[in-house]
Each structure stands twice: as C-alpha cells, then as structure tokens.
Amino acid sequence: MGNAATKGAFRCPDCRKRFTTAQGLGGHRSRSHRAGTPVREKMREIAEPLREQLREIVRELAEIEARTQSLRQDRRDIERVLALLDNSPGNRTAVKAKTGGAAIEEAKKQAVREFIGLNADALGQGFTSAELNRMMKEDGFGPAMAPDKTKTFVQQLQGEGVVRADRIVKGGGMRYMVVGNGAS
C-alpha cells in the first residue's frame, strides 16, 4: 500500500480530517460540507435568484387563484340574488304567459354564445358540449341547463358558424373548435 509519508496526505480544509486519496477528500467535502467544484458553486450561485423568482411566481399564482375563486363565488352569489329578484313569481308567470318559455331558451342559448366568446382562448384546443356545460357550471355562468340542452345550443351555433365540428372523441361525442374569436 502507501508509505507513511503519503498516508493521509489529503486534508479537509474545513474540519482538518485526513484522506489517502483526492477522491476520498472530494467525496467527504461534498457529503459533509456541501462543497463542490468552483463551477458547481457558481452554478448554484446563478440558480439561487431563479429559485427565488420561481418561489415568488408560485406564491403569486396561489394568491391569484384564491382571488379568482373568491370573485367567482361573489359573482355566483350576485347572480343568484339577481335571478331571484328578476324571476319573482309574478315576473316568471308573465314571461311564460307571453313567450311560452322561448325567452328562457333564448337566454340559455345566448349564455352559451357569450361564454364561448369570452373564453375563446381557453377553448382554443377544442371542447365537447359536456365540457362546455361543466365549465359554465363551475364558473356559475348563465342560466343552469342540462348537458343535452348545451349540446343542442352548440349544434345550433355550429349552424351559425360560431363553432365547427372537429372530430368525434372517445365515447362518441363531438369535439368542437371556436371559429375566429367566437364572437360571431
């Protein structure tokens, strides 16, 4: 093996522990003192501001998400109150007597049209009528309607050129794409 002069020739500058090989010293320093090569140290130094920026972005996104959820809940609450005020028993009877419910149907179709227009970017990768119905419910957007009703309105909007049929998806549903900006 080695002679007495080379035994323990590598000394850790941090804790003064001795090692017989440079690799032994390097391993000890990286495990015990988290020391690395100057290049690695420089990379850690460069990366730290990016890590801090990433932490700040994650924190801001969480705040925005919380604010968005709060605003959506506020919107739902206000829409419920307005619906109660607008659809008082006298008003609802008057609307049905005059229109036979056609005004309600038109309001639902218009809500689907508006939602598509307002969310054209989010719907850019395509959507099914069931997905659209779920998104509208989650956002508390427009009058409540069954998925089949949403499907009927999307098909009507297809005939009007607001959306186009893209492809049949698993389960037999149709995936639609927004035409232009969805505001047609």
ROFIPA-142282 format. One record per atom (N, C-alpha, C, O): residue in one letter; x, y, z. Coordinates in steps of 0.1 Angstrom, whole numbers, plus 2048, in hexadecimal, padded with zeros to 3 digits. Last residue first. Layout:
AXYZ...
! end
This chain:
S54F9656B4S5469656A9S5379656ADS52E9666A5A5639626C7A55996D6C9A54F96E6BEA5479776BDG5779506C3G56B94B6CAG5609566CCG5569536D2N58B9586B3N58D95B6C1N5809576C9N58095A6D5G58B93D69CG58F94B69FG59194D6ADG5989466B4V57A9246ABV57D92A69EV5809396A1V5789406A8V58490B6C1V57E9186C0V58391E6B3V58F91C6AFM57C8E96BDM5868F36BDM57F9006BBM5759016B4Y5708CB6CDY56E8D76C5Y57A8E06C7Y5818E06D1R56B8A96CCR5748B36D1R5728BF6C7R5738BD6BBM5508946D5M55789D6CBM55F8A76D1M55B8AE6DBG5508736E3G54D8816E3G5548886D8G55E8836D2G5588586E4G54F85C6DAG54B86B6DAG54386F6D1G56C84E6F4G55E84F6FAG5548536F0G5488536F3K5858636E8K5828566EEK5748586F6K5728616FDV57787A6CEV5818766D9V57C8686DFV5718636DCI5788856AEI57187D6B8I57B8786C2I5868746BER5818A76A6R5838996A5R57A8926B0R5768986BAD5768C16A1D5848BE69ED5868AF69CD58B8AB692A55D8D8697A5608CA69CA56E8C7698A5728C968CR5608FA6A1R5608F0697R5638E269DR56B8E16A7V54E9186ABV55790C6AEV5579036A2V54D904699V54092A69DV54792F6A9V5529246ADV55D9276B1G52F924688G53D927685G54592C691G55093068FE51691B68CE51792A68AE52692E688E529939685G519900690G512904684G513913682G512918676Q5259036A9Q52D8FD69EQ526901691Q52D906688L51090B6B8L51B9156B6L5249106ABL52A9186A4Q5028F36B9Q4FC8FF6B2Q5079096AFQ50690F6A4Q5148E46C8Q5118E06BAQ50A8EB6B2Q50D8ED6A7V5128F36E0V51F8F26D9V51D8EE6CAV5238F36C1F4F88ED6E7F4FB8FB6E4F5098FB6DCF50A9036D3T4F98D16EBT4F08D66E1T4F48E46DDT4F48E86D1K50B8D1701K50F8CA6F4K5068D06E9K50B8D36DET4FC8DD714T5088E4710T50C8DE702T5108E56F9K4E98C9717K4E58D6713K4F18DE70DK4F08E4703D4F98B4722D4F28B3715D4ED8C070FD4EE8C2703P5008BF73BP50A8BD730P5048BB722P5098C0718A4E88D8746A4ED8CA745A4F78C973AA4F78D1730M4EF8F7755M4E98EF74BM4F08E174BM4FB8E074FA4EC917765A4EF909766A4E890175BA4DD904757P4F6935755P4EB92D75BP4F091E75BP4F791A752G51894175AG50C93F753G50293775BG505932766F53193176CF52E93A761F52193775BF51E92C757G541926780G53492B784G52F935779G52993F77CD55791877AD55892777AD54B92D77FD54B939781E54D8FE77AE557902783E559911785E55B916790K53A901764K5358FE772K54090277CK53D909786M54C90474FM54290F752M53D90D760M53B917767M55A8EC750M5618F8752M557904756M55A90C75FR5458DA74AR54C8D9757R5538E675AR5528EB765N53F8E2730N5348E373AN53B8E3748N5378EB751L5578DC723L5538EA724L5488EC72FL5498F5736E5578C0726E5628C872CE55D8D772EE5608DD738A5418BB716A5408B7724A54B8BF72CA5498C3737S5498C36FDS53E8CA703S53D8C7712S5398D071AT56D8C46FDT5618BD6FAT5558C6701T5588CE709F5878D76ECF57E8D46F8F5728CC6F3F56E8CD6E8G5A78E66E4G59B8DF6E1G5938DB6EEG5998DB6F8Q5BA8F86E9Q5BE8EA6E6Q5B38E16E3Q5B48D56E0G5AC90F6F0G5B490E6E3G5B89006DFG5BA8FE6D3L5A0916707L59A90B6FFL5A19086F2L59D9006EAA5AF92B70FA5B091F717A5AA913710A5AD908713D5A893E6FBD5B69396FCD5B692C704D5BE923700A58C9416FFA59193C6F2A59F9376F4A5A292C6EEN57C94A714N586940717N58C93A70AN59192F70BL56995C709L572960714L57D957717L58895B71CG55C94B6F6G5639576F2G56D95C6FDG5789606F9I551937707I55B9346FDI5639406F8I56F93F6F7F540948716F54B94071DF55593C713F56193D715E52E951702E53795A709E543953710E54E95870FR5229386FAR5299406F0R53394A6F7R53E94B6F3V516931713V52092870CV528930703V53592F702A505947715A50F945720A51A93C71AA52693E71CQ4F4943700Q4FC94F700Q50894D70AQ513952708K4E792C709K4EF92B6FCK4F99376FCK5049366F8K4DA93771FK4E392C720K4ED92B714K4F992A716A4C994A713A4D394E71DA4DE94371FA4EA947720E4B9939704E4C29426FDE4CD947706E4D8949702E4AB92C718E4B492470FE4BE92D708E4C992A706I49E942723I4A793A72BI4B1932722I4BD932725A48D94870EA497952713A4A294B71BA4AE94F71AA47D93370CA486935701A49193F705A49D93E701G46892F71EG47692B722G48092D717G48C92A719G45293C713G45292D714G460928717G46391C714T450957713T45A951709T45994270AT45F93C701K43C960725K43F967718K44795F70EK444960702A43E94E73AA431950733A433957726A42C95471CK45894F741K45394373CK446945734K44493F72AV45996A74BV462966740V45C95973AV45C95972DA446968760A444971755A44D96D749A44896E73ET452956771T44595376BT44295B75FT43D957755R468964779R46A957772R45D95476BR45D94F75FN45D97B786N46597C77AN46696F772N46496F766G45196F79DG449977793G450978786G44A97777BP4679627AAP45B95A7A5P45396279AP44F95D790S48697079DS47C96F7A8S46F9687A2S46D969796N49D97278FN49496778CN48A965798N48795A79CD4AC986798D4A798778BD49C97D788D49397F780L4B397D7B2L4AC98A7B0L4A598B7A3L49A98F7A1L4BF9657ACL4B49657B5L4AC9727B3L49F9727B3A4D496F79CA4CA965796A4BE96579FA4B396479AL4E297E7AFL4DB9857A3L4D197C79DL4C6980799V4EB96A7C0V4E29747C5V4DB97B7B9V4CE97D7BAR4FB95C7ADR4F09557B4R4E695F7B9R4DA95E7B7E50E96F7A7E50596A79CE4F99637A2E4EE96479DI51B9727C0I51397D7BAI50A9797AFI4FE97D7AFD5269587C2D51D95D7CCD5149697C7D5089697C8R5379577ABR52C94E7ADR5219537B7R5159527B4R54996C7B2R54096D7A6R5349647A7R5299687A4D5549617C9D54D96E7CAD54496F7BED5389737C0Q56194B7BDQ5579497C7Q54E9567C9Q5429557CAR5739597ADR5699507A7R55E94D7B1R55294D7ADL5839667C0L57B96E7B7L5709657B0L56596A7AES58F94F7CDS5869597D4S57D9617CBS5719627CEQ59D9457B7Q59393D7BEQ5899467C6Q57D9447C5T5AF95B7B3T5A69567A9T59A94E7AFT58F9517ABR5BD95A7CCR5B59667C8R5AB9637BDR59F9677BEA5CA9427C9A5C19447D4A5B89507D1A5AC94F7D4E5D99477B2E5CF93C7B2E5C593E7BDE5B993C7BBI5EA95B7BCI5E095E7B1I5D59547B0I5CA9577AEE5F894D7CFE5F09587D3E5E595C7C8E5DA95E7CCA60593A7BFA5FB9357CAA5F29417CEA5E693F7D0L61494B7B0L60A9437A9L60093E7B4L5F493E7B1E6269557C4E61C95E7BDE6119567B6E60695B7B7R63493D7CAR62C9447D4R62294D7CER61694E7D2V6409387B1V63692E7B7V62E9347C2V6229327C2I65094F7B0I64694C7A6I63B9427ABI62F9457AAE66194A7C6E6589567C6E64D9547BBE6429587BER66E9337BER6669337CAR65D93F7CAR65193D7CEL67B93E7A7L6719337A5L6689327B2L65C9317B1Q68D9507B3Q6839557AAQ67894A7A8Q66C94E7A8E69D93D7C1E6959477C9E68A94D7C0E67E94F7C5R6A89307ACR6A09297B5R6979327BDR68B92F7BFL6B69457A1L6AC93F799L6A29377A2L6969377A0P6C994A7B5P6BF9557B1P6B394F7A9P6A89547ABE6D79307B3E6CF9357BFE6C59407BCE6BA93F7C1A6E692C79CA6D992679DA6D092C7A9A6C492C7A8I6FF9387A2I6F793D797I6E8938798I6DF940795E7079277B7E7069357B9E6FD93C7AEE6F59447B1R70990F7AAR6FF9107B5R6FD91F7B7R6F19237BAM71D915798M710911793M70691379EM6FB91879BK7329197AAK72E9247A1K72092179CK71792A79BE7358FF7B3E73290A7BDE72C9167B5E72391C7B9R73D8F279CR7308EF7A2R72B8FA7ACR7208FD7ADV7558FF798V74B90078EV73D8FD794V734904791P7648F77AFP7619057ADP7569077A2P74E9107A3T7548DA7BCT75E8E07B4T75B8EF7B2T74F8F27B4G7488DB7DEG7498D57D0G7548DC7C9G75C8E47CEA73C8D37FEA7458DA7F5A7468D47E8A7448C77E7R72E8C9813R7278CD807R7308D67FER72B8DF7F7H73C8BC826H73C8CB827H7358D181BH7368DD819S7368A1823S7368A7830S7358B6830S72F8BC839R73689B807R72C895810R72B89D81DR7208A0822S74B8AA7FCS73D8AB7F6S7328A6800S7278AB800R7608A180DR75C8B080DR74E8B1807R7468B980CH761886808H75F88A815H759899815H75089C81CG7688867EDG75B8807F1G7578857FFG74C888801G7818937EEG7768997E7G7698937EBG75F89B7EDL7908807FDL78E88D802L7828947FCL77A89A802G78E86A7EBG7898697F9G7868767FFG77C878805Q79C8757D6Q78E8717D4Q7878707E2Q77C8747E4A7B58777E0A7AE8837DCA79F8817DBA7978897DFT7BC8607FBT7BB8637EDT7B38717EBT7AC8757F4T7BE85F816T7C985980FT7C885D800T7D285D7F9F7B787A82CF7B3870823F7BE86C81BF7C8873818R7AF88A84CR7B9886842R7B387B839R7AB87283EK79E8A8857K79F89A856K7A889684BK7A889D840R79A8C3859R7A88BE85BR7A98AF85BR7B38AA85FC7838CF852C7838C885FC7908C2862C7928BC86DD78A8DF83BD77F8E3844D7808DD852D77F8E385CP79E8D482CP7A08E1832P7958E583BP7988EF843C7A88B2830C79C8BB82EC79F8C9834C7A28C9840R7C58A6820R7BE8AB82CR7B38B4829R7B48BD820F7D788C815F7CC896811F7C489A81DF7BE891823A7E887A81FA7EE886819A7E4890815A7E789C813G7E586182CG7DE86D831G7E387A82CG7E3884833K803855822K7F7852829K7F185E82FK7F8865837T81B85D818T810860810T80385D817T7F8862812A82D85582CA82D863828A821867820A81C872821A82A83A830A82584383AA824851836A81C85983BN81F82D810N82982E81BN823838825N81983E822G804817806G80C824805G815824811G81381D81BM8087F4800M800800800M80980C800M81480C7FB
! end
